[in-house]
Structures are given as structure tokens and as C-alpha cells.
Amino acid sequence: MSDLPPHEWLDRPEQLAALGEALKTVPWLALDCEANSMFVYRERLCLLQLNLAGRLVVVDPLPLLVAEGWDGSAPSKSLEALRPGLERTDRRLWLHGGEYDCSLLRRDFGINLGGVWDTQQAASMLGWEQSGYGAVVAKTLDIHLAKAHAQEDWGRRPLATEAIRYALDDVIHLPKAGELLAAAVAKADIEEEHAIANAAVAATTSHIGFDPAAMWKVKGIRDVSRSNLGVFLALYTWRDGLARQADKPPGRLINNEVLLVLARHAPTSFQQLKLSGVHGRIMSAHGDELLALIKDAKSKPLNLPDVPRQREVAEHEEKLEDKLKDWRRAEAANRGVPLQVVLPAKALDHIKRHGAGELSSVPQLGPKRIARYGAKLLDLCRM
């Protein structure tokens, strides 16, 4: 790792206590996570990169999870020493597009990141056309980062030096870019609006587990005849079990498009499986199983999961939504700011449904928007 910037690599439980103490006092922190969602059934945190006011640290949680014997059924305690420092709310924690970082650390380690300041949210609220990390670093610091490891399998060991450098870059440049963005946010007078967006990022959650009802979200499911929906459900459930057993993302075994073709045509031969797009290795290992599964599903009565119910939108809500959107668009153009600076989508939806009588309870609205737009929102709701 001679080509890497000075950093510490921590992968043993006894190394974390000192880092935890440092996190309790550091004046600012930058954080990024690398996971392996494209390569396994359930993604795992594979690297935790930290910039503690200039001190670079990489935590490798994989050996820590092995040492703990973690099975994923409950949050791991392997990063517990870091929790107090990571949950501090009295100093700035730089993130970029931090929804995934926050949800992953909360779900798998029970850690709720505090002091979140998200640079992607800032770039978006400033109206920048490109808000990805590379684009933000290029625009603020005139540094052009390599993209070669964007699709890296971070669960593999050892990691190449270039991959580790890529991971470190995510926290090396983030604070400097963040400071420039913070100044721009202050100049644009949108600090409160951005703080509300940061709070939403910090509160992001994720869920695990197979949900058969998710089949209704598959693009193209409406094109499958009702009589063949049972075939799709059987295939969808079977694929999940196979993926879980192989520890692979379901879509990497058989993608949704192939499942839809199989459901629509219900093949009865290997030749028809091949024409449906089933990969040769899947046919070799599971062809007979697939054909039997399809035949069985065709012969059984339909027993489908309930379609997620869409809330019926009343006519007056639709009219109010149109008025709110028209006003928001005009106000954003007048101020020269993005739509979410004027009225976030969640706030608009809440007002559409419940009116503007209790503005303090509107999610992601905040005192500043209430003071500026409260009277107008009340008027729009009366009209």
C-alpha cells in the first residue's frame, strides 16, 4: 500500500476502543461506506472509511463480524465502541448521498449517525445539474476522480491498492468540498431547508426479508395474464430461495425480464426454456426443477398476495395538488431555486391530504418556510 495516503487499517476488535475515544472528541468527521449489494443476497458493510479531522482510518468490519459470529438476525455489536462518537450531534459529520450509509449502519449495527451534513443534498438544493460525488469534487476542487472501481466487489479480500485508494478518496476530498458547499448554502440562505433535508437523510431506514407482494412492483407484471400470475409468483419465490442459498442477488441468477417471459409462456421443454432466455448454467442445474415448478403452478388454484392498496385520492385533493405544484413551480422560478427548496415533496403531499391548518406538523416544512409561505399555503387550501 505504498502508493496510498497515510491511513490506519483496523480489522481486530481490540483496535476499536481507541478509535471510539477519538470519535468522541474529534471536531469534525467525514464518513463513507462500501458494501457489496451487487454480489450477494444480502449486502454487507465491507468497508467503513473515516476522516477524523485529517486522520484517515479504514475499518474492515468483515473479520469483526466473523469474530462475533454474527448471523444477521439482530444488529451486530462489533462496532459498539464507535457508537457514542458516531451518534454525536454536536459536530458536523460529512456524508455524500448518505441515505445508504445511514440505513446500513442503523440496520446492521444499530448505529444512528448524528450531525449529518450531506453534500449531495446541498448540491441538489443549490440547483446543480450534477450532484454525484465525482461531479461535486470536480466542480468545487477541480479534482477529477477515477471511476474504475465504482462496481467493485468490496467483499473480496485482499483488495487492490487502487480500490483502497478509490475508497479513501471518498472521505479525503469530502470535507473540503463540503466546506465550499456550506458557504454556498449559507450565501443562498437555505441553511434551515438543508438541515431539514439532512435530518431526512439521517432517518433513512431499510428492510430485509423476502416479500411476495413485491411482485406487484415488478415492471411488466401487468402484462402477465391473470391465469399465469401464479406461475410468476412460483418462479419469483423459487428464485429468492435459490439466491439465498447461493448468496447471490436474485436478479443475477435470473432477471425479472426472463421471469416475466417464463410466466407469460409457461414453457414445457428445455428448448422453450432456452428461447425464454434462461441461462445455460441455470438450465443445466435447475431445468427439470423449473419445468416441474411451472407445470405445478399452472395446475394449482391462484393464491396471490394482496395487491398493495393505493389510497384513493379525492377530487379536491387532486385539485389542491395541482394548485400547490403550480404555485411551487412559479415561486421556485421567481426565486431561482429548485422546487424542493420551496416545498419538499413530503410536505406537499401532507398538505394535499390534510390541509394547512396545522403547519407545524407538516413533515419537512420547518419554521422558516412556515413564516415565509404559511399565509399563502392557507390561501391555496381555501381556494
TASUL-V57928 format. One record per residue. N is the residue number from 1. RES is the residue in one letter. PHI is phi in radians with two decimals (* if undefined). PSI is psi in degrees with one decimal (* if undefined). BURIAL is # if it has 16 or more other ideal C-beta (glycine too) atoms within 10 Angstrom, else .. Layout:
n->N res->RES phi->PHI psi->PSI burial->BURIAL
n->N res->RES phi->PHI psi->PSI burial->BURIAL
This chain:
n->1 res->M phi->* psi->30.8 burial->.
n->2 res->S phi->-1.17 psi->-23.2 burial->.
n->3 res->D phi->-1.52 psi->1.1 burial->.
n->4 res->L phi->-1.60 psi->152.9 burial->.
n->5 res->P phi->-1.16 psi->155.2 burial->.
n->6 res->P phi->-0.97 psi->128.4 burial->.
n->7 res->H phi->-2.76 psi->165.6 burial->#
n->8 res->E phi->-1.91 psi->140.2 burial->.
n->9 res->W phi->-2.01 psi->114.7 burial->.
n->10 res->L phi->-1.98 psi->124.1 burial->#
n->11 res->D phi->-2.50 psi->16.8 burial->.
n->12 res->R phi->-2.20 psi->140.9 burial->.
n->13 res->P phi->-0.94 psi->-38.4 burial->#
n->14 res->E phi->-1.22 psi->-11.8 burial->.
n->15 res->Q phi->-1.45 psi->-14.3 burial->.
n->16 res->L phi->-1.48 psi->-20.8 burial->#
n->17 res->A phi->-1.07 psi->-46.1 burial->.
n->18 res->A phi->-1.14 psi->-38.5 burial->.
n->19 res->L phi->-1.12 psi->-40.6 burial->#
n->20 res->G phi->-1.05 psi->-40.1 burial->#
n->21 res->E phi->-1.14 psi->-40.8 burial->.
n->22 res->A phi->-1.11 psi->-38.1 burial->#
n->23 res->L phi->-1.12 psi->-26.0 burial->#
n->24 res->K phi->-1.24 psi->-22.0 burial->.
n->25 res->T phi->-2.09 psi->-10.7 burial->.
n->26 res->V phi->-1.10 psi->138.1 burial->#
n->27 res->P phi->-1.28 psi->-27.3 burial->.
n->28 res->W phi->-2.68 psi->163.4 burial->#
n->29 res->L phi->-2.59 psi->140.0 burial->#
n->30 res->A phi->-2.04 psi->142.6 burial->#
n->31 res->L phi->-2.47 psi->143.7 burial->#
n->32 res->D phi->-2.62 psi->151.7 burial->#
n->33 res->C phi->-2.08 psi->148.2 burial->#
n->34 res->E phi->-2.11 psi->132.2 burial->#
n->35 res->A phi->-2.26 psi->-179.4 burial->#
n->36 res->N phi->-2.21 psi->42.8 burial->#
n->37 res->S phi->-1.09 psi->-23.9 burial->.
n->38 res->M phi->-1.46 psi->-1.9 burial->.
n->39 res->F phi->-2.20 psi->-10.4 burial->#
n->40 res->V phi->-2.36 psi->165.1 burial->#
n->41 res->Y phi->-1.14 psi->-49.0 burial->#
n->42 res->R phi->-2.07 psi->118.9 burial->.
n->43 res->E phi->-1.11 psi->151.0 burial->#
n->44 res->R phi->-2.20 psi->147.5 burial->#
n->45 res->L phi->-1.19 psi->119.0 burial->#
n->46 res->C phi->-1.85 psi->-28.8 burial->#
n->47 res->L phi->-2.54 psi->143.6 burial->#
n->48 res->L phi->-2.17 psi->108.6 burial->#
n->49 res->Q phi->-1.71 psi->134.2 burial->#
n->50 res->L phi->-2.30 psi->141.3 burial->#
n->51 res->N phi->-2.12 psi->103.5 burial->#
n->52 res->L phi->-1.67 psi->83.3 burial->#
n->53 res->A phi->0.90 psi->42.0 burial->.
n->54 res->G phi->1.86 psi->-15.1 burial->.
n->55 res->R phi->-1.61 psi->118.4 burial->.
n->56 res->L phi->-1.63 psi->129.3 burial->#
n->57 res->V phi->-2.37 psi->134.9 burial->#
n->58 res->V phi->-2.04 psi->122.9 burial->#
n->59 res->V phi->-1.76 psi->124.8 burial->#
n->60 res->D phi->-1.73 psi->102.0 burial->#
n->61 res->P phi->-1.37 psi->-14.5 burial->#
n->62 res->L phi->-1.08 psi->-48.4 burial->#
n->63 res->P phi->-1.13 psi->-30.4 burial->.
n->64 res->L phi->-1.15 psi->-40.6 burial->#
n->65 res->L phi->-1.19 psi->-38.1 burial->#
n->66 res->V phi->-1.12 psi->-45.6 burial->.
n->67 res->A phi->-1.06 psi->-33.6 burial->.
n->68 res->E phi->-1.36 psi->-22.2 burial->.
n->69 res->G phi->1.30 psi->32.7 burial->.
n->70 res->W phi->-1.18 psi->132.2 burial->#
n->71 res->D phi->-1.96 psi->2.7 burial->.
n->72 res->G phi->1.47 psi->-2.6 burial->.
n->73 res->S phi->-1.35 psi->-18.9 burial->.
n->74 res->A phi->-2.58 psi->159.0 burial->.
n->75 res->P phi->-0.98 psi->139.2 burial->#
n->76 res->S phi->-1.24 psi->148.7 burial->#
n->77 res->K phi->-1.74 psi->6.0 burial->.
n->78 res->S phi->-1.19 psi->-22.8 burial->#
n->79 res->L phi->-1.87 psi->18.3 burial->#
n->80 res->E phi->-1.01 psi->-33.8 burial->.
n->81 res->A phi->-1.11 psi->-22.6 burial->#
n->82 res->L phi->-1.57 psi->-14.5 burial->#
n->83 res->R phi->-0.96 psi->-53.2 burial->#
n->84 res->P phi->-0.98 psi->-42.0 burial->.
n->85 res->G phi->-1.24 psi->-38.3 burial->#
n->86 res->L phi->-1.28 psi->-23.2 burial->#
n->87 res->E phi->-1.64 psi->3.0 burial->.
n->88 res->R phi->-1.02 psi->141.4 burial->#
n->89 res->T phi->-1.97 psi->1.4 burial->.
n->90 res->D phi->-1.77 psi->13.4 burial->.
n->91 res->R phi->-2.57 psi->162.4 burial->#
n->92 res->R phi->-1.44 psi->132.0 burial->#
n->93 res->L phi->-2.02 psi->109.2 burial->#
n->94 res->W phi->-1.34 psi->129.8 burial->#
n->95 res->L phi->-2.32 psi->160.5 burial->#
n->96 res->H phi->-2.29 psi->118.8 burial->#
n->97 res->G phi->1.00 psi->53.0 burial->#
n->98 res->G phi->-1.42 psi->3.3 burial->#
n->99 res->E phi->-0.99 psi->-44.1 burial->#
n->100 res->Y phi->-1.18 psi->-42.7 burial->#
n->101 res->D phi->-1.03 psi->-48.1 burial->#
n->102 res->C phi->-1.11 psi->-44.8 burial->#
n->103 res->S phi->-1.21 psi->-37.2 burial->#
n->104 res->L phi->-1.20 psi->-44.6 burial->#
n->105 res->L phi->-1.18 psi->-34.8 burial->#
n->106 res->R phi->-1.22 psi->-47.6 burial->#
n->107 res->R phi->-1.16 psi->-46.7 burial->#
n->108 res->D phi->-1.68 psi->-16.4 burial->#
n->109 res->F phi->-2.28 psi->-2.3 burial->#
n->110 res->G phi->1.16 psi->24.4 burial->.
n->111 res->I phi->-1.78 psi->126.7 burial->#
n->112 res->N phi->-1.85 psi->103.9 burial->.
n->113 res->L phi->-1.06 psi->135.5 burial->#
n->114 res->G phi->-1.99 psi->158.9 burial->#
n->115 res->G phi->1.21 psi->24.1 burial->#
n->116 res->V phi->-1.09 psi->131.2 burial->#
n->117 res->W phi->-2.30 psi->106.5 burial->#
n->118 res->D phi->-1.70 psi->117.9 burial->#
n->119 res->T phi->-1.27 psi->-28.9 burial->#
n->120 res->Q phi->-1.19 psi->-41.0 burial->#
n->121 res->Q phi->-1.06 psi->-40.7 burial->#
n->122 res->A phi->-1.11 psi->-47.5 burial->#
n->123 res->A phi->-1.06 psi->-40.9 burial->#
n->124 res->S phi->-1.13 psi->-42.5 burial->#
n->125 res->M phi->-1.28 psi->-19.6 burial->#
n->126 res->L phi->-1.46 psi->-5.0 burial->#
n->127 res->G phi->1.51 psi->16.2 burial->.
n->128 res->W phi->-1.20 psi->135.4 burial->#
n->129 res->E phi->-1.17 psi->-35.3 burial->.
n->130 res->Q phi->-2.03 psi->124.2 burial->.
n->131 res->S phi->-2.11 psi->9.4 burial->#
n->132 res->G phi->-1.16 psi->161.1 burial->.
n->133 res->Y phi->-1.05 psi->-47.2 burial->#
n->134 res->G phi->-1.04 psi->-42.2 burial->#
n->135 res->A phi->-1.16 psi->-39.3 burial->#
n->136 res->V phi->-1.17 psi->-43.7 burial->#
n->137 res->V phi->-1.12 psi->-39.9 burial->#
n->138 res->A phi->-1.12 psi->-42.6 burial->#
n->139 res->K phi->-1.26 psi->-39.1 burial->#
n->140 res->T phi->-1.50 psi->-36.8 burial->#
n->141 res->L phi->-2.06 psi->-3.7 burial->.
n->142 res->D phi->0.98 psi->38.3 burial->.
n->143 res->I phi->-2.00 psi->129.5 burial->.
n->144 res->H phi->-1.91 psi->111.3 burial->.
n->145 res->L phi->-1.53 psi->147.2 burial->#
n->146 res->A phi->-1.22 psi->148.0 burial->.
n->147 res->K phi->-1.98 psi->8.9 burial->.
n->148 res->A phi->-1.10 psi->-24.4 burial->.
n->149 res->H phi->-1.90 psi->20.1 burial->#
n->150 res->A phi->-1.11 psi->-25.6 burial->.
n->151 res->Q phi->-1.89 psi->25.9 burial->.
n->152 res->E phi->-1.16 psi->143.6 burial->#
n->153 res->D phi->-1.51 psi->95.9 burial->.
n->154 res->W phi->-1.30 psi->-7.0 burial->#
n->155 res->G phi->-1.49 psi->-8.2 burial->#
n->156 res->R phi->-1.40 psi->148.6 burial->.
n->157 res->R phi->-2.38 psi->139.8 burial->.
n->158 res->P phi->-1.38 psi->156.7 burial->.
n->159 res->L phi->-1.50 psi->143.8 burial->#
n->160 res->A phi->-1.18 psi->150.8 burial->.
n->161 res->T phi->-0.96 psi->-40.2 burial->.
n->162 res->E phi->-1.15 psi->-34.5 burial->.
n->163 res->A phi->-1.20 psi->-40.8 burial->#
n->164 res->I phi->-1.14 psi->-38.8 burial->#
n->165 res->R phi->-1.08 psi->-42.6 burial->#
n->166 res->Y phi->-1.01 psi->-44.9 burial->#
n->167 res->A phi->-1.14 psi->-40.9 burial->#
n->168 res->L phi->-1.17 psi->-34.8 burial->#
n->169 res->D phi->-0.99 psi->-28.2 burial->#
n->170 res->D phi->-1.16 psi->-21.3 burial->#
n->171 res->V phi->-2.04 psi->-11.8 burial->#
n->172 res->I phi->-1.21 psi->-46.6 burial->#
n->173 res->H phi->-1.63 psi->-16.4 burial->#
n->174 res->L phi->-1.01 psi->-45.9 burial->#
n->175 res->P phi->-1.12 psi->-39.7 burial->#
n->176 res->K phi->-1.16 psi->-44.7 burial->.
n->177 res->A phi->-1.10 psi->-38.5 burial->#
n->178 res->G phi->-1.11 psi->-40.7 burial->#
n->179 res->E phi->-1.07 psi->-40.7 burial->.
n->180 res->L phi->-1.19 psi->-39.0 burial->.
n->181 res->L phi->-1.16 psi->-39.3 burial->#
n->182 res->A phi->-1.07 psi->-39.5 burial->#
n->183 res->A phi->-1.14 psi->-39.3 burial->.
n->184 res->A phi->-1.18 psi->-38.5 burial->#
n->185 res->V phi->-1.11 psi->-42.1 burial->#
n->186 res->A phi->-1.13 psi->-43.0 burial->.
n->187 res->K phi->-1.10 psi->-37.1 burial->.
n->188 res->A phi->-1.37 psi->-4.8 burial->#
n->189 res->D phi->1.02 psi->46.4 burial->.
n->190 res->I phi->-2.21 psi->30.5 burial->#
n->191 res->E phi->-1.13 psi->-42.5 burial->.
n->192 res->E phi->-1.17 psi->-42.2 burial->.
n->193 res->E phi->-1.05 psi->-40.9 burial->#
n->194 res->H phi->-1.21 psi->-37.5 burial->#
n->195 res->A phi->-1.07 psi->-38.5 burial->.
n->196 res->I phi->-1.14 psi->-40.2 burial->#
n->197 res->A phi->-1.13 psi->-38.7 burial->#
n->198 res->N phi->-1.06 psi->-41.6 burial->#
n->199 res->A phi->-1.10 psi->-37.4 burial->.
n->200 res->A phi->-1.16 psi->-39.0 burial->#
n->201 res->V phi->-1.07 psi->-47.5 burial->#
n->202 res->A phi->-1.09 psi->-28.0 burial->#
n->203 res->A phi->-1.55 psi->1.2 burial->.
n->204 res->T phi->-1.06 psi->135.6 burial->#
n->205 res->T phi->-2.16 psi->161.1 burial->.
n->206 res->S phi->-2.41 psi->159.9 burial->.
n->207 res->H phi->-2.23 psi->155.0 burial->.
n->208 res->I phi->-2.16 psi->165.9 burial->.
n->209 res->G phi->1.90 psi->149.1 burial->.
n->210 res->F phi->-1.43 psi->132.4 burial->.
n->211 res->D phi->-2.16 psi->106.9 burial->.
n->212 res->P phi->-0.97 psi->-32.0 burial->.
n->213 res->A phi->-1.14 psi->-14.7 burial->.
n->214 res->A phi->-1.14 psi->-13.4 burial->.
n->215 res->M phi->-1.03 psi->-30.0 burial->#
n->216 res->W phi->-1.23 psi->-13.2 burial->.
n->217 res->K phi->-1.60 psi->-6.4 burial->.
n->218 res->V phi->-1.21 psi->125.5 burial->#
n->219 res->K phi->-1.11 psi->124.1 burial->.
n->220 res->G phi->1.79 psi->-5.1 burial->.
n->221 res->I phi->-1.12 psi->-27.8 burial->#
n->222 res->R phi->-1.21 psi->-15.3 burial->.
n->223 res->D phi->-1.53 psi->-3.9 burial->.
n->224 res->V phi->-1.54 psi->129.7 burial->#
n->225 res->S phi->-1.09 psi->151.2 burial->.
n->226 res->R phi->-1.00 psi->-38.3 burial->.
n->227 res->S phi->-1.14 psi->-20.1 burial->.
n->228 res->N phi->-1.85 psi->1.5 burial->#
n->229 res->L phi->-1.13 psi->-30.8 burial->#
n->230 res->G phi->-1.11 psi->-33.8 burial->#
n->231 res->V phi->-1.15 psi->-44.5 burial->#
n->232 res->F phi->-1.07 psi->-45.7 burial->#
n->233 res->L phi->-1.05 psi->-42.9 burial->#
n->234 res->A phi->-1.08 psi->-43.9 burial->#
n->235 res->L phi->-1.17 psi->-41.2 burial->#
n->236 res->Y phi->-1.09 psi->-42.8 burial->#
n->237 res->T phi->-1.23 psi->-43.2 burial->.
n->238 res->W phi->-1.06 psi->-43.8 burial->#
n->239 res->R phi->-1.07 psi->-39.9 burial->#
n->240 res->D phi->-1.10 psi->-43.3 burial->#
n->241 res->G phi->-1.10 psi->-40.9 burial->.
n->242 res->L phi->-1.12 psi->-42.2 burial->#
n->243 res->A phi->-1.16 psi->-40.8 burial->#
n->244 res->R phi->-1.07 psi->-44.2 burial->.
n->245 res->Q phi->-1.13 psi->-39.4 burial->.
n->246 res->A phi->-1.50 psi->-7.6 burial->.
n->247 res->D phi->0.94 psi->52.9 burial->.
n->248 res->K phi->-2.28 psi->151.9 burial->.
n->249 res->P phi->-1.08 psi->134.3 burial->#
n->250 res->P phi->-0.91 psi->-42.2 burial->#
n->251 res->G phi->-1.16 psi->-17.5 burial->.
n->252 res->R phi->-1.46 psi->-14.4 burial->.
n->253 res->L phi->-1.53 psi->-56.0 burial->#
n->254 res->I phi->-2.48 psi->122.7 burial->#
n->255 res->N phi->-1.40 psi->167.8 burial->.
n->256 res->N phi->-1.07 psi->-35.0 burial->#
n->257 res->E phi->-1.07 psi->-41.9 burial->.
n->258 res->V phi->-1.19 psi->-40.4 burial->#
n->259 res->L phi->-1.01 psi->-41.5 burial->#
n->260 res->L phi->-1.13 psi->-41.5 burial->#
n->261 res->V phi->-1.10 psi->-44.4 burial->#
n->262 res->L phi->-1.07 psi->-41.0 burial->#
n->263 res->A phi->-1.18 psi->-40.3 burial->#
n->264 res->R phi->-1.20 psi->-37.6 burial->#
n->265 res->H phi->-1.83 psi->-14.6 burial->.
n->266 res->A phi->0.76 psi->65.4 burial->#
n->267 res->P phi->-1.07 psi->152.4 burial->#
n->268 res->T phi->-2.14 psi->7.1 burial->.
n->269 res->S phi->-2.54 psi->163.1 burial->.
n->270 res->F phi->-1.09 psi->-37.5 burial->.
n->271 res->Q phi->-1.07 psi->-41.8 burial->.
n->272 res->Q phi->-1.21 psi->-33.7 burial->#
n->273 res->L phi->-1.07 psi->-43.8 burial->#
n->274 res->K phi->-1.10 psi->-44.1 burial->.
n->275 res->L phi->-1.15 psi->-24.2 burial->.
n->276 res->S phi->-1.37 psi->-11.0 burial->#
n->277 res->G phi->1.81 psi->9.0 burial->.
n->278 res->V phi->-1.23 psi->129.8 burial->#
n->279 res->H phi->-1.13 psi->148.1 burial->.
n->280 res->G phi->-0.99 psi->-40.4 burial->.
n->281 res->R phi->-1.20 psi->-31.1 burial->.
n->282 res->I phi->-1.24 psi->-41.1 burial->#
n->283 res->M phi->-1.11 psi->-41.9 burial->#
n->284 res->S phi->-1.08 psi->-42.5 burial->.
n->285 res->A phi->-1.49 psi->-31.2 burial->.
n->286 res->H phi->-2.37 psi->12.9 burial->#
n->287 res->G phi->-1.02 psi->-50.4 burial->#
n->288 res->D phi->-1.07 psi->-39.1 burial->.
n->289 res->E phi->-1.10 psi->-41.4 burial->.
n->290 res->L phi->-1.11 psi->-46.8 burial->#
n->291 res->L phi->-1.10 psi->-40.9 burial->#
n->292 res->A phi->-1.16 psi->-38.6 burial->.
n->293 res->L phi->-1.10 psi->-45.3 burial->#
n->294 res->I phi->-1.13 psi->-44.5 burial->#
n->295 res->K phi->-1.08 psi->-43.3 burial->.
n->296 res->D phi->-1.13 psi->-42.4 burial->.
n->297 res->A phi->-1.13 psi->-35.4 burial->#
n->298 res->K phi->-1.17 psi->-28.8 burial->.
n->299 res->S phi->-1.56 psi->-11.6 burial->.
n->300 res->K phi->-1.63 psi->151.9 burial->.
n->301 res->P phi->-1.11 psi->149.6 burial->.
n->302 res->L phi->-1.16 psi->132.8 burial->.
n->303 res->N phi->-2.46 psi->75.9 burial->.
n->304 res->L phi->-1.62 psi->151.0 burial->.
n->305 res->P phi->-1.16 psi->151.2 burial->.
n->306 res->D phi->-1.06 psi->140.9 burial->.
n->307 res->V phi->-1.25 psi->129.0 burial->.
n->308 res->P phi->-0.93 psi->126.0 burial->.
n->309 res->R phi->-1.34 psi->127.3 burial->.
n->310 res->Q phi->-1.47 psi->130.4 burial->.
n->311 res->R phi->-1.11 psi->131.2 burial->.
n->312 res->E phi->-1.24 psi->126.7 burial->.
n->313 res->V phi->-1.66 psi->121.8 burial->.
n->314 res->A phi->-1.22 psi->157.7 burial->.
n->315 res->E phi->-1.06 psi->-38.0 burial->.
n->316 res->H phi->-1.21 psi->-28.6 burial->.
n->317 res->E phi->-1.20 psi->-41.8 burial->#
n->318 res->E phi->-1.07 psi->-42.4 burial->.
n->319 res->K phi->-1.14 psi->-42.1 burial->.
n->320 res->L phi->-1.14 psi->-39.7 burial->#
n->321 res->E phi->-1.05 psi->-43.1 burial->#
n->322 res->D phi->-1.08 psi->-42.3 burial->.
n->323 res->K phi->-1.14 psi->-43.4 burial->.
n->324 res->L phi->-1.10 psi->-42.4 burial->#
n->325 res->K phi->-1.18 psi->-40.9 burial->.
n->326 res->D phi->-1.09 psi->-45.1 burial->.
n->327 res->W phi->-1.12 psi->-44.5 burial->#
n->328 res->R phi->-1.07 psi->-41.7 burial->#
n->329 res->R phi->-1.11 psi->-44.1 burial->.
n->330 res->A phi->-1.17 psi->-41.5 burial->.
n->331 res->E phi->-1.16 psi->-40.7 burial->#
n->332 res->A phi->-1.11 psi->-41.9 burial->#
n->333 res->A phi->-1.14 psi->-40.3 burial->.
n->334 res->N phi->-1.12 psi->-39.2 burial->.
n->335 res->R phi->-1.51 psi->-16.3 burial->.
n->336 res->G phi->1.25 psi->38.5 burial->.
n->337 res->V phi->-2.25 psi->160.6 burial->#
n->338 res->P phi->-1.15 psi->161.7 burial->.
n->339 res->L phi->-1.01 psi->-40.6 burial->#
n->340 res->Q phi->-1.21 psi->-19.2 burial->#
n->341 res->V phi->-1.20 psi->-37.0 burial->#
n->342 res->V phi->-1.31 psi->-52.3 burial->#
n->343 res->L phi->-2.71 psi->108.2 burial->#
n->344 res->P phi->-1.06 psi->155.0 burial->#
n->345 res->A phi->-1.02 psi->-41.0 burial->.
n->346 res->K phi->-1.15 psi->-36.8 burial->.
n->347 res->A phi->-1.18 psi->-42.6 burial->#
n->348 res->L phi->-1.07 psi->-45.1 burial->#
n->349 res->D phi->-1.10 psi->-40.0 burial->.
n->350 res->H phi->-1.11 psi->-45.3 burial->#
n->351 res->I phi->-1.15 psi->-39.0 burial->#
n->352 res->K phi->-1.00 psi->-40.1 burial->#
n->353 res->R phi->-1.49 psi->-35.2 burial->.
n->354 res->H phi->-2.08 psi->-4.2 burial->.
n->355 res->G phi->1.42 psi->-174.9 burial->#
n->356 res->A phi->-1.97 psi->23.4 burial->#
n->357 res->G phi->-1.24 psi->-31.5 burial->.
n->358 res->E phi->-2.13 psi->73.0 burial->.
n->359 res->L phi->-1.12 psi->-28.8 burial->#
n->360 res->S phi->-1.14 psi->-19.2 burial->.
n->361 res->S phi->-1.68 psi->-0.4 burial->.
n->362 res->V phi->-1.30 psi->123.2 burial->#
n->363 res->P phi->-1.13 psi->138.8 burial->.
n->364 res->Q phi->1.08 psi->24.9 burial->#
n->365 res->L phi->-1.63 psi->-65.3 burial->#
n->366 res->G phi->1.55 psi->158.2 burial->#
n->367 res->P phi->-1.03 psi->-38.8 burial->.
n->368 res->K phi->-1.15 psi->-45.6 burial->.
n->369 res->R phi->-1.17 psi->-36.0 burial->#
n->370 res->I phi->-1.08 psi->-45.1 burial->.
n->371 res->A phi->-1.12 psi->-37.3 burial->.
n->372 res->R phi->-1.43 psi->-37.7 burial->.
n->373 res->Y phi->-2.12 psi->-1.0 burial->#
n->374 res->G phi->-0.95 psi->-48.0 burial->#
n->375 res->A phi->-1.10 psi->-40.2 burial->.
n->376 res->K phi->-1.16 psi->-41.1 burial->.
n->377 res->L phi->-1.12 psi->-39.6 burial->#
n->378 res->L phi->-1.09 psi->-42.0 burial->.
n->379 res->D phi->-1.08 psi->-44.4 burial->.
n->380 res->L phi->-1.08 psi->-35.6 burial->#
n->381 res->C phi->-1.27 psi->-25.6 burial->#
n->382 res->R phi->-1.43 psi->-28.8 burial->.
n->383 res->M phi->-1.17 psi->* burial->.
